């Protein structure tokens, strides 16, 4: 449980670092913002599923502006913090069933879902960094070990 919680502390830290960088650049690269927005919407979808609620109508890809991204960061951080507050080690093996936006039903453990969300965001933050470098902007260091150092 401690490892998973640490992964979410890192997730929030990394989201904030990416957000601050995107906020400070003048380049209006829509693909970069679209990727960042996707990370945030995916987090919202997964926490909705973990709470046992229907997520099938929530957007997964959206081109959100700065203010919407800032609000999603805040909401997701608060939602996952509340979720972890009430989560026991034994809950990690609980099975969650959900229906995706295409109407397919899936079942996974809470542990697998939480791990997926943390890794999914890091994958897309890597894509964002690649695109930043391509337009001449220094990539954002979102390495876990940097988070631990700070």
FISE-673331 format. One record per residue: z, y, x of N, C-alpha, C in turn; residue number from 1; chain; residue in one letter. Coordinates in steps of 0.001 Angstrom, whole numbers, plus 524288, in hexadecimal, padded with zeros to 5 digits. Layout:
# residues N
> n_Z | n_Y | n_X | ca_Z | ca_Y | ca_X | c_Z | c_Y | c_X | num | chaine | residu
> Z | Y | X | Z | Y | X | Z | Y | X | NUM | A | A
...
END
This chain:
# residues 150
> n_Z | n_Y | n_X | ca_Z | ca_Y | ca_X | c_Z | c_Y | c_X | num | chaine | residu
> 80000 | 7FB52 | 8033B | 80000 | 80000 | 80000 | 80000 | 804EE | 80367 | 1 | A | X
> 80302 | 804DA | 807A4 | 80341 | 8096A | 80B11 | 7FDE2 | 80AA0 | 80D65 | 2 | A | X
> 7FAFA | 80697 | 80EC6 | 7F5C4 | 80764 | 81106 | 7F220 | 809DC | 80D0C | 3 | A | X
> 7F23C | 807EE | 8084B | 7EED6 | 80A1F | 8043B | 7F04E | 80FC8 | 80321 | 4 | A | X
> 7F54C | 810E6 | 802C7 | 7F6EB | 8164C | 801DC | 7F539 | 819DC | 8065B | 5 | A | X
> 7F58D | 817EA | 80B1D | 7F3D8 | 81AF9 | 80FAF | 7EDF5 | 81BF1 | 80F61 | 6 | A | X
> 7EAFC | 8180A | 80D88 | 7E555 | 818BE | 80CE0 | 7E431 | 81D2F | 8090D | 7 | A | X
> 7E764 | 81DC4 | 80508 | 7E68C | 821EA | 80132 | 7E85D | 82737 | 80334 | 8 | A | X
> 7EC36 | 82743 | 80681 | 7ED9B | 82C26 | 80916 | 7E906 | 82DE7 | 80C7E | 9 | A | X
> 7E6B2 | 82A29 | 80F31 | 7E21A | 82B56 | 81266 | 7DD94 | 82D1F | 80EFC | 10 | A | X
> 7DCA0 | 82A78 | 80AA9 | 7D865 | 82BD9 | 8070E | 7D8F7 | 8318C | 8055B | 11 | A | X
> 7DDA3 | 83317 | 803CD | 7DE84 | 8387A | 80209 | 7DDC5 | 83C5B | 8067C | 12 | A | X
> 7DFB5 | 83B0D | 80B0E | 7DF08 | 83E57 | 80FAB | 7D940 | 83EF2 | 810FC | 13 | A | X
> 7D65A | 83A9D | 810F1 | 7D0C6 | 83ABA | 81246 | 7CDAE | 83DCF | 80E34 | 14 | A | X
> 7CEDD | 83D04 | 80937 | 7CC37 | 8400B | 8051F | 7CD19 | 845DE | 805EB | 15 | A | X
> 7D1E9 | 84751 | 8072D | 7D325 | 84CD8 | 807EF | 7D039 | 84F11 | 80C9D | 16 | A | X
> 7CFEA | 84C1E | 810E1 | 7CD1C | 84DEE | 8158B | 7C742 | 84EA5 | 81475 | 17 | A | X
> 7C4FB | 84AE6 | 811BA | 7BF6A | 84B5A | 81055 | 7BEA3 | 85011 | 80CCA | 18 | A | X
> 7C1FD | 8509F | 808E3 | 7C199 | 854F7 | 80536 | 7C1E1 | 85A30 | 80807 | 19 | A | X
> 7C598 | 85AC9 | 80B87 | 7C634 | 85FBD | 80E61 | 7C167 | 860F0 | 811AB | 20 | A | X
> 7BF1F | 85CF9 | 813FC | 7BA65 | 85DD2 | 81714 | 7B5E2 | 85F62 | 8138E | 21 | A | X
> 7B521 | 85C92 | 80F53 | 7B0D1 | 85DDB | 80BBF | 7B18A | 86349 | 80964 | 22 | A | X
> 7B658 | 864A9 | 8086B | 7B79C | 869C8 | 8063C | 7B633 | 86E25 | 80A0F | 23 | A | X
> 7B6A5 | 86D06 | 80F1A | 7B5EB | 87119 | 8130E | 7B04A | 871B2 | 814ED | 24 | A | X
> 7ACE6 | 86E0C | 813A1 | 7A785 | 86E6E | 8158F | 7A411 | 87131 | 811A0 | 25 | A | X
> 7A030 | 873BF | 813A6 | 79C9A | 8769E | 8104A | 7983A | 8732D | 80E3D | 26 | A | X
> 7974D | 86ECD | 810D6 | 7931E | 86B3C | 80F45 | 79453 | 86909 | 809DF | 27 | A | X
> 790D8 | 869CD | 80653 | 7917E | 867EB | 800EE | 78EDA | 862A3 | 80048 | 28 | A | X
> 78F99 | 85F1D | 803E7 | 78D22 | 85A03 | 803BA | 78F39 | 856E6 | 7FF1D | 29 | A | X
> 78BFF | 8566C | 7FB1A | 78D9B | 853D0 | 7F645 | 78EEA | 84E16 | 7F718 | 30 | A | X
> 78C35 | 84B73 | 7FAA8 | 78D49 | 845E6 | 7FB87 | 792C4 | 84523 | 7FDC8 | 31 | A | X
> 79473 | 848A2 | 80125 | 799B3 | 84840 | 8034F | 79DBE | 848ED | 7FEFE | 32 | A | X
> 79D0B | 84CEC | 7FBC6 | 7A0B6 | 84DD0 | 7F773 | 7A087 | 84954 | 7F389 | 33 | A | X
> 79BE4 | 84733 | 7F2AB | 79B4D | 842D2 | 7EF07 | 79E4D | 83E0B | 7F0F7 | 34 | A | X
> 79E04 | 83CFB | 7F60A | 7A0F4 | 8389C | 7F846 | 7A6D9 | 83981 | 7F7CE | 35 | A | X
> 7A88B | 83E48 | 7F8E8 | 7AE1F | 83F63 | 7F893 | 7B006 | 83EF6 | 7F2F3 | 36 | A | X
> 7AD0A | 84114 | 7EF60 | 7AE55 | 840B7 | 7E9D9 | 7AE97 | 83B01 | 7E81A | 37 | A | X
> 7AB0A | 837D0 | 7EA21 | 7AAFD | 8323B | 7E8D1 | 7B012 | 82F98 | 7EA84 | 38 | A | X
> 7B1F5 | 830CD | 7EF2B | 7B6EC | 82EA1 | 7F0F7 | 7BB37 | 82FDD | 7ED05 | 39 | A | X
> 7BB7E | 834BE | 7EB6E | 7BFA5 | 83685 | 7E7F3 | 7BF2F | 83426 | 7E282 | 40 | A | X
> 7BA60 | 833CE | 7E085 | 7B9A3 | 83162 | 7DB64 | 7BAE4 | 82B91 | 7DB8F | 41 | A | X
> 7B981 | 828F2 | 7DFC6 | 7BABA | 82360 | 7E04D | 7C0A4 | 82294 | 7E05A | 42 | A | X
> 7C373 | 825E2 | 7E31E | 7C925 | 8257F | 7E320 | 7CB45 | 8260D | 7DD94 | 43 | A | X
> 7C932 | 829D3 | 7DAAB | 7CAF6 | 82AAE | 7D548 | 7C9C6 | 825EE | 7D1E1 | 44 | A | X
> 7C533 | 823B9 | 7D286 | 7C3BB | 81F1A | 7CF7E | 7C770 | 81A97 | 7D0A5 | 45 | A | X
> 7C882 | 819A9 | 7D5A1 | 7CBCF | 81538 | 7D700 | 7D16C | 815F4 | 7D53C | 46 | A | X
> 7D392 | 81AA2 | 7D596 | 7D8F0 | 81B5C | 7D3BD | 7D91E | 81AC5 | 7CDD0 | 47 | A | X
> 7D503 | 81C50 | 7CB32 | 7D4AF | 81B8E | 7C583 | 7D4CF | 815BA | 7C443 | 48 | A | X
> 7D1DA | 812AE | 7C720 | 7D1CA | 80CFD | 7C662 | 7D713 | 80A95 | 7C7A4 | 49 | A | X
> 7D97C | 80C53 | 7CBDD | 7DE94 | 80A3A | 7CD56 | 7E2B5 | 80B56 | 7C934 | 50 | A | X
> 7E1FA | 80F7E | 7C656 | 7E599 | 810DA | 7C212 | 7E451 | 80DEB | 7BD03 | 51 | A | X
> 7E037 | 80AB1 | 7BD35 | 7DEC3 | 8079E | 7B8A0 | 7DB9E | 80A9B | 7B498 | 52 | A | X
> 7D95E | 80EF8 | 7B62E | 7D654 | 8123A | 7B293 | 7D07C | 81174 | 7B37D | 53 | A | X
> 7CD65 | 812E0 | 7AFA4 | 7C7B7 | 81254 | 7AFED | 7C564 | 81689 | 7B376 | 54 | A | X
> 7C26C | 814DA | 7B749 | 7BFE9 | 8187D | 7BAEC | 7B9FF | 8188C | 7BA50 | 55 | A | X
> 7B805 | 81592 | 7B698 | 7B25C | 814B5 | 7B643 | 7AF2F | 819A7 | 7B527 | 56 | A | X
> 7B1B0 | 81DA1 | 7B316 | 7AED6 | 82277 | 7B1E4 | 7AF9C | 826BF | 7B5F0 | 57 | A | X
> 7B2B4 | 825AB | 7B9E9 | 7B399 | 8299A | 7BDFB | 7AEF4 | 829C2 | 7C1B7 | 58 | A | X
> 7AD82 | 82E6E | 7C37A | 7A915 | 82ECC | 7C71E | 7AA86 | 82CAC | 7CC80 | 59 | A | X
> 7A6CF | 82A1C | 7CEFB | 7A7A9 | 8282D | 7D448 | 7A4BE | 82B92 | 7D83D | 60 | A | X
> 7A04F | 82DAA | 7D6BA | 79D44 | 8314A | 7D9FA | 79CC7 | 83661 | 7D705 | 61 | A | X
> 79E46 | 83A9C | 7D986 | 79E0D | 83FBB | 7D712 | 79D96 | 843CF | 7DB60 | 62 | A | X
> 79B42 | 8481F | 7DA2C | 79AC6 | 84C5C | 7DDF9 | 79E97 | 850AA | 7DC7F | 63 | A | X
> 7A36B | 84FDF | 7DE11 | 7A792 | 85376 | 7DCA1 | 7A81C | 857E2 | 7E08B | 64 | A | X
> 7AA22 | 85C2C | 7DEA6 | 7AAF1 | 860A1 | 7E213 | 7B056 | 86052 | 7E4A4 | 65 | A | X
> 7B163 | 86432 | 7E7CF | 7B62E | 86486 | 7EAD2 | 7BB11 | 8640F | 7E774 | 66 | A | X
> 7BB3E | 866D9 | 7E32A | 7BFE3 | 866EE | 7DFDB | 7C0E5 | 861A5 | 7DD56 | 67 | A | X
> 7BCC8 | 85F10 | 7DB8A | 7BD73 | 859F1 | 7D91B | 7BF4D | 85600 | 7DD25 | 68 | A | X
> 7BD14 | 85627 | 7E1D7 | 7BECE | 852A3 | 7E604 | 7C487 | 85399 | 7E75C | 69 | A | X
> 7C619 | 85882 | 7E7AB | 7CB91 | 859C7 | 7E8E0 | 7CF2B | 8578C | 7E4B1 | 70 | A | X
> 7CD9A | 857FF | 7DFD2 | 7D0C7 | 855EC | 7DB83 | 7D0FF | 84FFA | 7DBA1 | 71 | A | X
> 7CC9A | 84D73 | 7DCCB | 7CC8F | 847BA | 7DD29 | 7D007 | 845D2 | 7E19D | 72 | A | X
> 7CFF1 | 8487F | 7E60A | 7D352 | 84714 | 7EA6A | 7D904 | 84725 | 7E89F | 73 | A | X
> 7DA7B | 84B56 | 7E605 | 7DFE2 | 84BFE | 7E42C | 7E147 | 847CB | 7E024 | 74 | A | X
> 7DDF7 | 8470B | 7DC49 | 7DF00 | 8432D | 7D82E | 7DF6E | 83DA8 | 7DA6C | 75 | A | X
> 7DBC3 | 83C4A | 7DDD7 | 7DBD0 | 83705 | 7E011 | 7E0AE | 8361D | 7E363 | 76 | A | X
> 7E221 | 839F1 | 7E684 | 7E6D4 | 83971 | 7E9C0 | 7EB9F | 8389D | 7E648 | 77 | A | X
> 7EC17 | 83BC9 | 7E23C | 7F08B | 83B4D | 7DEA9 | 7F080 | 83615 | 7DBC7 | 78 | A | X
> 7EBDD | 83466 | 7DA18 | 7EB6E | 82F7B | 7D730 | 7ECDD | 82ACE | 7DA87 | 79 | A | X
> 7EADA | 82AA1 | 7DF50 | 7EC23 | 82634 | 7E2B6 | 7F1DA | 82661 | 7E467 | 80 | A | X
> 7F3FE | 82B00 | 7E555 | 7F986 | 82B72 | 7E6B9 | 7FCEB | 82951 | 7E257 | 81 | A | X
> 7FBB7 | 82ACA | 7DD8C | 7FEAD | 828CC | 7D908 | 7FE00 | 822E5 | 7D880 | 82 | A | X
> 7F943 | 82105 | 7D960 | 7F838 | 81B6D | 7D8FA | 7FB86 | 81866 | 7DCF3 | 83 | A | X
> 7FBB1 | 81A4D | 7E1D2 | 7FEB1 | 817A1 | 7E5E0 | 8048E | 817D7 | 7E4CE | 84 | A | X
> 80659 | 81BFC | 7E24F | 80BE3 | 81C82 | 7E11A | 80DC9 | 817FD | 7DDB6 | 85 | A | X
> 80A7B | 8163A | 7DA35 | 80BF3 | 81217 | 7D68D | 809EB | 80CB9 | 7D81A | 86 | A | X
> 807D9 | 80C30 | 7DCCB | 80568 | 80752 | 7DE77 | 80914 | 80439 | 7E202 | 87 | A | X
> 80A0A | 7FF5C | 7E083 | 80D36 | 7FBD6 | 7E3BE | 80991 | 7F872 | 7E700 | 88 | A | X
> 80BA6 | 7F640 | 7EB39 | 80884 | 7F2C1 | 7EE80 | 8060A | 7EE5F | 7EB4D | 89 | A | X
> 808DD | 7EC5B | 7E78E | 806D3 | 7E80F | 7E45F | 8024E | 7E9C7 | 7E0E2 | 90 | A | X
> 801E6 | 7EED8 | 7DFD4 | 7FD9C | 7F0DD | 7DC97 | 7F864 | 7F0C4 | 7DF6E | 91 | A | X
> 7F879 | 7F05B | 7E48A | 7F397 | 7F07E | 7E78D | 7F009 | 7EBE3 | 7E639 | 92 | A | X
> 7F242 | 7E799 | 7E48E | 7EF24 | 7E301 | 7E33A | 7EDC3 | 7E2B7 | 7DD6C | 93 | A | X
> 7EF77 | 7E690 | 7DA79 | 7EE19 | 7E6D8 | 7D4EB | 7E82C | 7E778 | 7D468 | 94 | A | X
> 7E5F2 | 7E4EB | 7D07B | 7E04E | 7E51B | 7CFA7 | 7DEFF | 7E962 | 7CBB7 | 95 | A | X
> 7DB29 | 7EC84 | 7CD19 | 7D941 | 7F0C5 | 7C9C3 | 7D3C9 | 7EF5D | 7C7F9 | 96 | A | X
> 7D2E4 | 7EFD4 | 7C2E8 | 7CDA2 | 7EF0E | 7C0B6 | 7CB96 | 7F44B | 7BEDC | 97 | A | X
> 7C697 | 7F522 | 7BFAE | 7C430 | 7FA02 | 7BDEF | 7BE68 | 7F913 | 7BCE7 | 98 | A | X
> 7BC20 | 7FCB4 | 7BA14 | 7B684 | 7FCA3 | 7B907 | 7B431 | 80161 | 7BBB9 | 99 | A | X
> 7B006 | 8007F | 7BEBE | 7ADA6 | 804E8 | 7C186 | 7A9EF | 807E5 | 7BDF1 | 100 | A | X
> 7A766 | 80BDC | 7C018 | 7A3FF | 80F40 | 7BCF8 | 79F29 | 80C74 | 7BAEE | 101 | A | X
> 79DF0 | 807EC | 7BD36 | 7996C | 804E0 | 7BB6D | 79AFB | 8009C | 7B79C | 102 | A | X
> 79FF4 | 80086 | 7B629 | 7A1C3 | 7FCC1 | 7B24E | 7A35C | 7F779 | 7B482 | 103 | A | X
> 7A378 | 7F6E3 | 7B9A8 | 7A517 | 7F1F5 | 7BC1F | 7AAF9 | 7F1DF | 7BCD5 | 104 | A | X
> 7AD4E | 7ED5A | 7BBC2 | 7B2EE | 7ECC8 | 7BC62 | 7B42F | 7EA3F | 7C19F | 105 | A | X
> 7B859 | 7EC42 | 7C413 | 7BA16 | 7EA46 | 7C91D | 7C001 | 7E9B1 | 7C912 | 106 | A | X
> 7C1F5 | 7E65D | 7CC7F | 7C795 | 7E5D5 | 7CD3F | 7C8B7 | 7E596 | 7D319 | 107 | A | X
> 7CC92 | 7E89F | 7D4C5 | 7CE38 | 7E8C6 | 7DA35 | 7D416 | 7E9AE | 7DA66 | 108 | A | X
> 7D663 | 7E866 | 7DECD | 7DBF6 | 7E981 | 7DF7B | 7DCBC | 7EF4D | 7E09C | 109 | A | X
> 7E160 | 7F127 | 7DF6C | 7E2BE | 7F690 | 7E0A4 | 7E21B | 7F784 | 7E67D | 110 | A | X
> 7E3C0 | 7F3C2 | 7E9A6 | 7E356 | 7F435 | 7EF5B | 7DDA7 | 7F506 | 7F105 | 111 | A | X
> 7DA0F | 7F1E2 | 7EEDA | 7D48E | 7F25E | 7F051 | 7D23F | 7F78B | 7EE80 | 112 | A | X
> 7D3C5 | 7F94B | 7E9F4 | 7D1C9 | 7FE4B | 7E7FD | 7D3B9 | 802C3 | 7EB74 | 113 | A | X
> 7D8BC | 802CC | 7ECA4 | 7DAE0 | 806FD | 7EFE6 | 7D864 | 80708 | 7F54E | 114 | A | X
> 7D789 | 80279 | 7F783 | 7D4F9 | 80224 | 7FC9B | 7CF61 | 8041E | 7FC3F | 115 | A | X
> 7CCA4 | 8028E | 7F824 | 7C73D | 8044E | 7F76A | 7C6EA | 80A41 | 7F727 | 116 | A | X
> 7CA3C | 80CAB | 7F411 | 7C9FC | 8125B | 7F35C | 7CAB3 | 8152B | 7F894 | 117 | A | X
> 7CE7A | 8136C | 7FBA8 | 7CF69 | 815ED | 800B9 | 7CABD | 8153E | 8045C | 118 | A | X
> 7C886 | 81093 | 80480 | 7C415 | 80F95 | 807FA | 7BF12 | 8122C | 805F8 | 119 | A | X
> 7BE5C | 81250 | 800EB | 7B9BE | 814BE | 7FE8B | 7B965 | 81A81 | 80011 | 120 | A | X
> 7BDC1 | 81D42 | 7FFA7 | 7BDCE | 822C7 | 80110 | 7BC96 | 8239F | 806CC | 121 | A | X
> 7BEB5 | 8204D | 80A21 | 7BDCA | 820E8 | 80FB6 | 7B809 | 81FF8 | 810FB | 122 | A | X
> 7B5A5 | 81C3C | 80E5D | 7B00D | 81B37 | 80F1B | 7ACD3 | 8201B | 80DE1 | 123 | A | X
> 7ADE2 | 82283 | 8096C | 7AADC | 82722 | 807E4 | 7AC40 | 82BF2 | 80B21 | 124 | A | X
> 7B120 | 82C52 | 80CFA | 7B269 | 830A6 | 8107F | 7AF46 | 83020 | 8158A | 125 | A | X
> 7AE41 | 82B4E | 81733 | 7AADA | 82A6B | 81BB6 | 7A552 | 82C4B | 81AAD | 126 | A | X
> 7A364 | 82B57 | 815F6 | 79E2E | 82D45 | 8148F | 79E1C | 8333E | 81499 | 127 | A | X
> 7A230 | 83599 | 81296 | 7A28C | 83B4F | 8128C | 7A268 | 83D55 | 81828 | 128 | A | X
> 7A576 | 83AEA | 81B94 | 7A58E | 83CA0 | 82106 | 7A041 | 83C11 | 823A1 | 129 | A | X
> 79D73 | 837F4 | 82264 | 79838 | 83734 | 82484 | 79497 | 83B9C | 822CE | 130 | A | X
> 79501 | 83D20 | 81DE4 | 791B6 | 8415B | 81BD8 | 79352 | 846A5 | 81E10 | 131 | A | X
> 79862 | 8475B | 81EE2 | 79A2C | 84C39 | 8215B | 797E6 | 84CB2 | 826D1 | 132 | A | X
> 7982E | 84885 | 829DA | 79612 | 84897 | 82F2D | 79031 | 849C2 | 82F06 | 133 | A | X
> 78D67 | 84799 | 82B32 | 787BC | 84855 | 82ACC | 78645 | 84E08 | 829E2 | 134 | A | X
> 789D3 | 85112 | 8277C | 788AF | 8569E | 8269A | 78B86 | 85A1A | 82A8E | 135 | A | X
> 78D71 | 857A7 | 82EC9 | 78FB9 | 85AA2 | 8330C | 79566 | 85C18 | 8326F | 136 | A | X
> 7982D | 8597C | 82F00 | 79DB9 | 85AA1 | 82E2A | 7A0F3 | 8562B | 83075 | 137 | A | X
> 7A511 | 85790 | 8332C | 7A881 | 853AB | 83593 | 7AAE4 | 85033 | 83150 | 138 | A | X
> 7AA6A | 84B11 | 831E4 | 7ACCB | 84783 | 82E10 | 7B2B6 | 84836 | 82DC9 | 139 | A | X
> 7B4EC | 846DF | 8295C | 7BA87 | 84756 | 82877 | 7BD2E | 8425A | 82A66 | 140 | A | X
> 7C117 | 842F5 | 82DB8 | 7C3EA | 83E62 | 82F95 | 7C78C | 83C7D | 82B3E | 141 | A | X
> 7C61E | 8382E | 828D1 | 7C953 | 835DC | 824B1 | 7CB2B | 83068 | 82645 | 142 | A | X
> 7CB47 | 82F66 | 82B62 | 7CD14 | 82A62 | 82D57 | 7D2D3 | 82984 | 82BE2 | 143 | A | X
> 7D404 | 824C1 | 82A7A | 7D961 | 8236E | 82904 | 7DD35 | 8249E | 82D69 | 144 | A | X
> 7DBBE | 8235E | 8322F | 7DF53 | 8242D | 8368C | 7E065 | 829FD | 83773 | 145 | A | X
> 7DC9D | 82D51 | 83648 | 7DD89 | 832F9 | 8369D | 7E181 | 834A2 | 8327E | 146 | A | X
> 7E101 | 83275 | 82DDA | 7E4C9 | 8336F | 829A7 | 7EA45 | 831D9 | 82B67 | 147 | A | X
> 7EAB2 | 82D47 | 82DCF | 7EFCF | 82B56 | 82F87 | 7F210 | 82EEA | 833B7 | 148 | A | X
> 7EEB0 | 830D1 | 8373C | 7F07D | 8345A | 83B6A | 7F2AB | 83970 | 83941 | 149 | A | X
> 7F024 | 83B49 | 83525 | 7F1C8 | 84061 | 832F7 | 7F687 | 83FB9 | 82F94 | 150 | A | X
END
